[in-house]
Amino acid sequence: MAKTSSETITDPQDRIFREIDSSSDMFVEKLRALCKQPSVSAQNLGLDETAELVGKFLKEFGFTVEEFSPSKGPPVVFAELRSKTGRRTLVFYNHYDVQPVEPVELWKNPPFSAIVEDGRVYARGASDNKGNIVSRLMAINAFLKVTGDVPCNIRWAIEGEEEIGSPHFSEFIARYKERLTGESAIWEFGGLDYEDRPLVTLGLKGMLYVEFKVQTALKDSHSARAAVVENPAWRLVRMLDTITDEDGRIMVEGWYDDVKPFTPEELEVIRAMPLEEHSIRDELGVKNFLFGLTGFEFKKAFYGNPTANIAGIWSGYTGPGHKTVLPSVAQAKMDFRLVPNQDPVKLAEKLKKHLVRHGFGEVEVNLQAENPAARTPIDSAISKIAARAGREVFHKEPVILVTSAASGPMHYYTNTLGLPTVAIGCNHAKSNTHAPNENQRVDVFIQGSKWIARVIEEFAKA
């Protein structure tokens, strides 16, 4: 039977959603305030101040808050909100640090100005990951306003080093492991694809991040000496050339030994996923993808292949005009994306042995991040709840992603804590995450809050 207007008014879910709508302006301002506070972990910029601001926001909505300070690095904010009636516990993960803003000249507004234009908040961190922090607070506030309680216990970890590989998050996990117990977890990101369909992501690739340094002389010198003194840039390039072949296969001995292939069920989910290669091609302005990948093979490679990416390479003079210099040092940064069962610590040792075997034993290898891959089963209860809730809120069939092609410390939740974990939230496909003009669509910010609210409600009943 259809609801009358009076029944609609008393429906708790409708009231929660209406409260989110009515409070959205206030939470947009909270998002802007958080985005105006710089928090660049790569540059150790504003991290303590941002942790303090995040803690202040959490306390406003009834959370008990603690700051855990690792041996090095910024605080991890741990917050807890106990339900008066619910017995289950949902664990959140987010991060308050952001990527560097460079190149600044490509931003149309100052990166930390948090200008609102065309229905979007433009700022570094607006999407990754401050929008999701504030959007979740908006959902929790709605429960407190409407019912005076939250349906389940919420435990929340918000760290400040995710963008540099979470090098000290393991210390927090070791210290707080017994306090992070629960039935399921919600990861930091998520939202909509290019067609505004809700994405439910069940895993992340792992990461091994490495910086190489080649030094062939004590100092730079006149390039006339290139006839007799080795150029480190050439040596670095030749070293890098040994890591992959022309088909993109990683040539480090034993790199693929422990790769866990997709299950038949996972392959069926991947096959059923909408094909977004055309949207990605248009966004990036590329004509074709590597090795002519398309269709199912494109999707399988994107989500399932280990990668070896040169993230940066530099040496010598890179300013305007010319300078005839023979550099003494050349450096490169690489990120290796990993899949389940690949151990980044073991792979780092294989990489070092590979360099020795190929005559590059003197190359300095600095390991900067090591995270295994993580994956939650397709048939887990939280993945089904997230999909149903996404369908209800956005009125579109959700897209299930077996894994994201990106990386992060999700393995602490799935592997160490044993929490089935899904990534959902308020991001959108053109948020320019990690790039100039990063932005958060206000409409998705609001709808993403409703998605989280619906998941909390259904999870508490499960």
C-alpha positions as CSV (number, residue, x, y, z in Angstrom):
1,M,0.0,0.0,0.0
2,A,1.3,3.4,-0.9
3,K,2.4,5.7,2.0
4,T,0.4,8.7,3.0
5,S,2.1,12.0,3.5
6,S,1.8,11.6,7.3
7,E,3.4,8.1,7.2
8,T,6.2,9.5,5.1
9,I,6.9,12.2,7.7
10,T,7.2,9.5,10.5
11,D,9.3,7.1,8.4
12,P,12.8,7.1,10.1
13,Q,14.7,6.7,6.8
14,D,12.9,9.6,5.2
15,R,13.6,11.7,8.3
16,I,17.3,10.8,8.2
17,F,17.5,11.7,4.6
18,R,15.7,15.0,5.1
19,E,18.0,15.8,8.0
20,I,21.0,15.2,5.7
21,D,19.5,17.5,3.1
22,S,18.7,20.3,5.7
23,S,22.2,20.2,7.3
24,S,24.1,19.9,4.0
25,D,25.0,23.6,3.8
26,M,26.6,23.4,7.3
27,F,28.6,20.4,6.3
28,V,29.8,21.9,3.1
29,E,31.2,24.7,5.2
30,K,32.9,22.1,7.5
31,L,34.4,20.5,4.4
32,R,35.6,23.9,3.2
33,A,37.2,24.5,6.6
34,L,38.9,21.2,6.6
35,C,40.2,21.7,3.0
36,K,41.5,25.2,3.8
37,Q,43.9,23.5,6.3
38,P,46.9,22.2,4.3
39,S,47.9,18.6,5.2
40,V,50.5,17.4,2.7
41,S,52.2,14.4,4.2
42,A,54.9,14.3,1.5
43,Q,56.0,17.7,2.7
44,N,55.2,17.3,6.4
45,L,52.9,20.3,6.0
46,G,50.1,21.0,8.5
47,L,49.5,17.5,9.7
48,D,49.3,18.0,13.4
49,E,47.0,21.0,12.9
50,T,44.7,18.9,10.7
51,A,44.6,16.0,13.1
52,E,43.5,18.4,15.8
53,L,40.8,19.9,13.5
54,V,39.5,16.4,12.6
55,G,39.4,15.5,16.3
56,K,37.5,18.7,17.1
57,F,34.9,17.8,14.4
58,L,34.5,14.3,15.8
59,K,34.0,15.5,19.4
60,E,31.2,17.9,18.2
61,F,29.2,14.8,17.3
62,G,29.7,12.8,20.5
63,F,32.7,10.7,19.6
64,T,35.3,10.0,22.2
65,V,38.6,10.9,20.6
66,E,42.2,9.8,21.1
67,E,45.4,10.7,19.2
68,F,48.0,8.0,18.8
69,S,51.4,9.3,18.0
70,P,53.7,6.7,16.3
71,S,57.4,6.7,16.8
72,K,57.7,8.9,13.7
73,G,55.1,10.7,11.7
74,P,51.8,12.5,12.4
75,P,49.0,11.4,14.8
76,V,46.4,8.8,14.0
77,V,43.0,10.0,15.2
78,F,41.0,7.2,16.8
79,A,37.3,7.9,17.6
80,E,34.5,5.8,19.0
81,L,30.8,6.4,19.2
82,R,28.8,3.8,21.2
83,S,25.2,3.0,20.3
84,K,22.7,2.9,23.2
85,T,20.7,0.1,21.5
86,G,22.8,-1.5,18.8
87,R,25.1,-4.4,19.5
88,R,27.1,-4.6,16.2
89,T,30.2,-2.5,15.4
90,L,31.1,-0.9,12.1
91,V,34.7,0.2,11.7
92,F,35.7,3.2,9.4
93,Y,39.0,4.1,7.9
94,N,39.9,7.5,6.4
95,H,43.0,9.7,6.1
96,Y,43.4,13.4,6.5
97,D,46.6,13.9,4.5
98,V,46.6,15.0,0.9
99,Q,48.8,14.9,-2.2
100,P,51.2,17.8,-3.0
101,V,49.5,20.5,-5.0
102,E,52.2,20.9,-7.7
103,P,52.0,22.0,-10.5
104,V,50.3,25.0,-8.8
105,E,50.1,27.0,-12.1
106,L,47.5,24.5,-13.4
107,W,45.0,25.3,-10.7
108,K,42.3,27.8,-11.6
109,N,42.0,28.7,-7.9
110,P,44.5,28.5,-5.0
111,P,44.6,24.8,-4.0
112,F,43.6,25.4,-0.4
113,S,41.0,28.1,-1.1
114,A,38.1,25.6,-1.1
115,I,36.1,27.8,-3.6
116,V,32.6,26.6,-4.4
117,E,31.8,26.9,-8.2
118,D,29.4,25.1,-10.4
119,G,28.1,22.9,-7.6
120,R,31.6,21.7,-6.7
121,V,34.1,22.4,-3.9
122,Y,37.6,22.9,-5.5
123,A,40.5,22.1,-3.2
124,R,43.3,19.7,-2.7
125,G,41.8,17.0,-0.5
126,A,38.1,17.9,-1.3
127,S,37.7,14.4,-2.8
128,D,40.6,12.5,-1.5
129,N,39.8,12.1,1.4
130,K,38.3,15.0,3.3
131,G,35.0,14.9,1.5
132,N,34.4,11.4,2.7
133,I,35.3,12.2,6.3
134,V,32.8,15.1,6.4
135,S,30.1,13.2,4.4
136,R,30.2,10.4,7.0
137,L,29.9,12.9,9.8
138,M,26.8,14.3,8.1
139,A,25.2,10.9,8.2
140,I,26.0,10.3,11.8
141,N,24.7,13.7,12.7
142,A,21.4,12.9,11.0
143,F,20.9,9.8,13.2
144,L,21.7,11.8,16.4
145,K,19.4,14.6,15.4
146,V,16.5,12.3,14.4
147,T,16.8,9.4,16.8
148,G,19.2,10.6,19.5
149,D,21.4,7.5,18.8
150,V,23.3,5.7,16.2
151,P,22.0,2.2,15.2
152,C,25.4,0.5,15.7
153,N,28.7,1.2,17.4
154,I,31.2,3.2,15.2
155,R,34.9,2.9,15.5
156,W,37.0,5.2,13.3
157,A,40.6,5.4,12.4
158,I,41.8,8.5,10.5
159,E,45.5,8.6,9.7
160,G,47.8,11.2,8.2
161,E,50.3,9.2,6.0
162,E,48.1,7.3,3.5
163,E,49.4,9.4,0.6
164,I,53.0,8.3,1.3
165,G,52.2,4.6,1.9
166,S,51.1,4.6,5.5
167,P,54.6,3.8,6.8
168,H,53.7,4.0,10.5
169,F,50.0,2.8,10.4
170,S,51.2,-0.7,11.5
171,E,52.2,0.8,14.9
172,F,48.7,2.0,15.4
173,I,47.1,-1.3,14.3
174,A,49.4,-3.2,16.8
175,R,48.5,-0.8,19.6
176,Y,44.7,-0.6,18.9
177,K,44.0,-4.1,17.4
178,E,41.8,-5.2,20.3
179,R,39.8,-1.9,20.1
180,L,39.2,-2.2,16.4
181,T,37.1,-5.3,16.6
182,G,33.8,-5.3,14.7
183,E,31.8,-7.2,12.1
184,S,32.6,-5.2,9.0
185,A,34.4,-2.1,7.8
186,I,33.9,0.8,5.4
187,W,37.0,2.0,3.6
188,E,38.0,5.6,2.8
189,F,36.8,6.2,-0.8
190,G,34.1,5.3,-3.3
191,G,31.2,6.9,-5.1
192,L,30.1,7.1,-8.7
193,D,31.5,6.0,-12.0
194,Y,31.3,8.0,-15.3
195,E,27.6,7.2,-15.7
196,D,26.9,8.1,-12.1
197,R,26.4,4.5,-11.1
198,P,27.3,3.6,-7.5
199,L,30.6,1.7,-7.1
200,V,31.1,-1.0,-4.5
201,T,34.7,-1.8,-4.3
202,L,35.9,-5.0,-2.6
203,G,39.6,-4.7,-2.5
204,L,42.8,-2.8,-3.4
205,K,46.0,-3.7,-5.1
206,G,49.2,-3.7,-3.0
207,M,52.1,-1.4,-3.4
208,L,55.9,-1.5,-3.4
209,Y,57.2,2.1,-3.8
210,V,60.9,2.4,-4.5
211,E,63.4,5.3,-5.2
212,F,66.6,4.5,-7.1
213,K,69.7,6.6,-7.0
214,V,72.7,6.3,-9.4
215,Q,75.8,8.4,-8.6
216,T,78.9,8.3,-10.9
217,A,80.9,11.2,-9.6
218,L,81.3,13.5,-6.6
219,K,79.9,16.5,-8.4
220,D,78.5,17.8,-11.7
221,S,81.0,18.8,-14.3
222,H,81.5,20.1,-17.8
223,S,79.7,18.0,-20.4
224,A,83.0,17.8,-22.4
225,R,84.0,15.1,-19.9
226,A,81.2,12.9,-21.2
227,A,83.7,11.2,-23.5
228,V,85.4,9.7,-20.5
229,V,83.1,10.0,-17.4
230,E,79.9,7.9,-17.2
231,N,76.6,9.8,-17.2
232,P,74.4,8.5,-14.3
233,A,71.2,9.2,-16.3
234,W,72.3,6.8,-19.0
235,R,73.1,4.2,-16.4
236,L,69.8,4.7,-14.7
237,V,67.9,4.4,-18.0
238,R,69.7,1.2,-18.8
239,M,68.9,-0.2,-15.4
240,L,65.2,0.7,-15.7
241,D,65.1,-1.0,-19.0
242,T,65.9,-4.4,-17.4
243,I,62.8,-4.2,-15.2
244,T,60.1,-4.7,-17.9
245,D,60.1,-6.1,-21.5
246,E,58.4,-4.5,-24.5
247,D,55.1,-6.3,-23.7
248,G,55.0,-4.7,-20.2
249,R,55.9,-8.0,-18.4
250,I,58.0,-7.4,-15.2
251,M,61.3,-9.2,-15.8
252,V,62.4,-9.4,-12.2
253,E,63.0,-13.1,-11.5
254,G,60.1,-14.7,-9.5
255,W,57.9,-11.7,-9.6
256,Y,54.8,-13.6,-10.6
257,D,55.4,-16.8,-8.6
258,D,52.8,-16.1,-5.9
259,V,50.2,-14.3,-8.0
260,K,46.7,-15.4,-7.0
261,P,44.5,-15.4,-10.2
262,F,40.9,-14.3,-10.2
263,T,38.4,-16.9,-9.2
264,P,35.7,-17.9,-11.8
265,E,33.2,-16.0,-9.7
266,E,35.3,-12.9,-9.8
267,L,35.9,-13.2,-13.5
268,E,32.1,-13.3,-14.0
269,V,31.7,-10.1,-12.0
270,I,34.5,-8.4,-14.1
271,R,32.9,-9.6,-17.3
272,A,29.6,-8.1,-16.2
273,M,31.1,-4.7,-15.3
274,P,30.2,-1.8,-17.5
275,L,33.0,-1.0,-20.0
276,E,34.5,2.4,-19.1
277,E,37.6,2.4,-21.4
278,H,36.0,5.0,-23.7
279,S,35.4,7.4,-20.8
280,I,39.0,7.0,-19.6
281,R,40.3,7.5,-23.1
282,D,38.3,10.7,-23.6
283,E,39.3,12.0,-20.2
284,L,43.0,11.4,-20.7
285,G,43.0,12.3,-24.4
286,V,44.8,9.0,-25.4
287,K,44.1,7.3,-28.7
288,N,44.7,3.7,-27.7
289,F,45.6,1.7,-24.6
290,L,48.8,-0.3,-24.1
291,F,49.1,-3.4,-26.2
292,G,45.7,-2.7,-27.9
293,L,43.8,-3.8,-24.8
294,T,40.0,-3.5,-25.1
295,G,36.9,-5.1,-23.7
296,F,37.2,-7.9,-21.2
297,E,40.9,-8.1,-21.5
298,F,41.2,-4.4,-20.8
299,K,39.2,-4.9,-17.6
300,K,41.0,-8.0,-16.5
301,A,44.4,-6.3,-17.0
302,F,43.4,-3.0,-15.3
303,Y,42.1,-4.8,-12.2
304,G,44.3,-7.9,-12.1
305,N,47.8,-7.2,-13.5
306,P,50.8,-6.3,-11.4
307,T,52.4,-3.1,-12.7
308,A,55.8,-1.4,-12.8
309,N,55.3,2.3,-13.2
310,I,58.0,5.0,-13.4
311,A,56.4,7.8,-11.3
312,G,59.3,10.2,-11.7
313,I,62.8,10.5,-13.2
314,W,65.3,13.4,-12.9
315,S,68.9,14.3,-13.4
316,G,71.1,17.3,-14.4
317,Y,69.7,20.6,-15.6
318,T,66.0,20.9,-16.3
319,G,65.6,24.7,-16.3
320,P,64.9,27.0,-19.3
321,G,67.5,27.3,-22.1
322,H,70.5,25.1,-22.2
323,K,73.3,24.2,-19.8
324,T,76.1,21.8,-21.0
325,V,76.5,19.8,-17.8
326,L,77.5,16.2,-17.0
327,P,75.3,15.3,-14.0
328,S,76.8,13.3,-11.1
329,V,73.5,11.9,-9.9
330,A,70.3,10.5,-11.5
331,Q,67.2,9.3,-9.6
332,A,63.9,7.7,-10.3
333,K,60.8,6.7,-8.3
334,M,58.8,3.6,-9.2
335,D,55.5,2.2,-7.9
336,F,54.8,-1.5,-8.3
337,R,51.2,-2.4,-8.0
338,L,50.7,-5.9,-6.5
339,V,47.9,-8.4,-6.5
340,P,46.8,-10.9,-3.7
341,N,49.5,-13.2,-2.4
342,Q,52.4,-11.1,-3.6
343,D,54.5,-10.1,-0.6
344,P,56.1,-6.6,-1.1
345,V,58.9,-7.4,1.3
346,K,59.9,-10.5,-0.6
347,L,59.5,-8.7,-3.9
348,A,61.8,-5.9,-2.7
349,E,64.5,-8.5,-2.1
350,K,63.9,-10.1,-5.5
351,L,64.3,-6.6,-7.1
352,K,67.6,-6.0,-5.4
353,K,68.9,-9.4,-6.5
354,H,67.7,-8.6,-10.0
355,L,69.8,-5.4,-10.1
356,V,72.9,-7.3,-8.8
357,R,72.3,-10.1,-11.4
358,H,72.2,-7.6,-14.2
359,G,75.3,-5.7,-13.1
360,F,73.6,-2.8,-11.3
361,G,74.5,-3.8,-7.7
362,E,75.8,-0.3,-6.9
363,V,72.4,1.4,-7.5
364,E,71.0,2.7,-4.2
365,V,67.5,1.3,-3.5
366,N,65.4,3.2,-1.0
367,L,62.1,1.4,-0.1
368,Q,59.4,4.0,0.7
369,A,56.2,1.9,1.0
370,E,55.2,-1.7,1.3
371,N,51.5,-2.7,1.3
372,P,50.1,-6.1,0.4
373,A,46.9,-6.4,-1.7
374,A,43.5,-6.8,0.0
375,R,40.3,-8.4,-1.1
376,T,36.8,-9.1,0.4
377,P,34.7,-12.0,-0.9
378,I,31.9,-11.1,-3.3
379,D,29.3,-12.8,-1.2
380,S,30.1,-11.1,2.1
381,A,27.2,-9.5,3.9
382,I,28.6,-6.0,3.9
383,S,29.1,-6.0,0.1
384,K,25.5,-7.0,-0.4
385,I,24.3,-4.4,2.1
386,A,26.4,-1.7,0.3
387,A,25.0,-2.7,-3.1
388,R,21.4,-2.7,-2.0
389,A,21.8,0.7,-0.3
390,G,23.5,2.2,-3.3
391,R,20.6,1.0,-5.5
392,E,18.1,2.6,-3.2
393,V,19.9,6.0,-2.9
394,F,21.0,6.5,-6.5
395,H,18.2,4.6,-8.3
396,K,20.8,2.9,-10.5
397,E,22.1,-0.6,-10.5
398,P,25.4,-0.6,-8.6
399,V,28.7,-1.7,-10.2
400,I,30.6,-4.3,-8.2
401,L,34.4,-4.0,-8.5
402,V,36.3,-7.1,-7.3
403,T,39.2,-4.7,-6.6
404,S,40.3,-1.2,-7.3
405,A,43.4,-0.7,-9.4
406,A,44.7,1.7,-6.7
407,S,46.4,0.8,-3.5
408,G,46.3,1.5,0.2
409,P,46.6,-0.1,3.6
410,M,43.3,-2.0,3.5
411,H,45.1,-5.3,4.2
412,Y,45.4,-4.2,7.9
413,Y,41.6,-4.3,8.0
414,T,41.0,-7.4,5.9
415,N,44.0,-9.6,6.7
416,T,45.1,-8.4,10.2
417,L,41.8,-7.5,11.8
418,G,39.7,-10.0,9.7
419,L,37.1,-7.4,8.8
420,P,35.1,-7.8,5.5
421,T,35.7,-4.3,4.0
422,V,34.0,-2.3,1.2
423,A,34.9,1.0,-0.2
424,I,31.9,3.3,-0.7
425,G,31.5,7.1,-0.4
426,C,30.9,10.4,-2.1
427,N,33.6,10.6,-4.9
428,H,32.8,11.0,-8.6
429,A,34.6,10.0,-11.7
430,K,35.9,13.5,-12.7
431,S,37.1,14.6,-9.3
432,N,40.7,15.1,-10.5
433,T,42.0,13.2,-7.6
434,H,45.8,13.7,-7.2
435,A,45.7,16.3,-10.0
436,P,45.2,20.1,-10.3
437,N,41.6,21.3,-9.7
438,E,40.6,18.4,-7.5
439,N,37.0,18.8,-6.6
440,Q,34.0,17.4,-4.8
441,R,30.5,17.5,-6.3
442,V,28.1,18.8,-3.6
443,D,25.2,16.7,-4.9
444,V,27.3,13.5,-4.6
445,F,28.7,14.7,-1.2
446,I,25.0,14.7,0.0
447,Q,23.9,11.5,-1.7
448,G,27.0,9.7,-0.5
449,S,26.1,10.6,3.0
450,K,22.7,9.1,2.5
451,W,24.4,6.0,1.1
452,I,26.5,5.7,4.3
453,A,23.5,6.3,6.5
454,R,21.5,3.5,4.7
455,V,24.4,1.1,5.1
456,I,24.7,1.9,8.8
457,E,21.0,1.3,9.3
458,E,20.9,-2.0,7.4
459,F,24.2,-3.2,8.9
460,A,22.8,-2.7,12.4
461,K,19.8,-4.9,11.6
462,A,21.8,-7.8,10.0
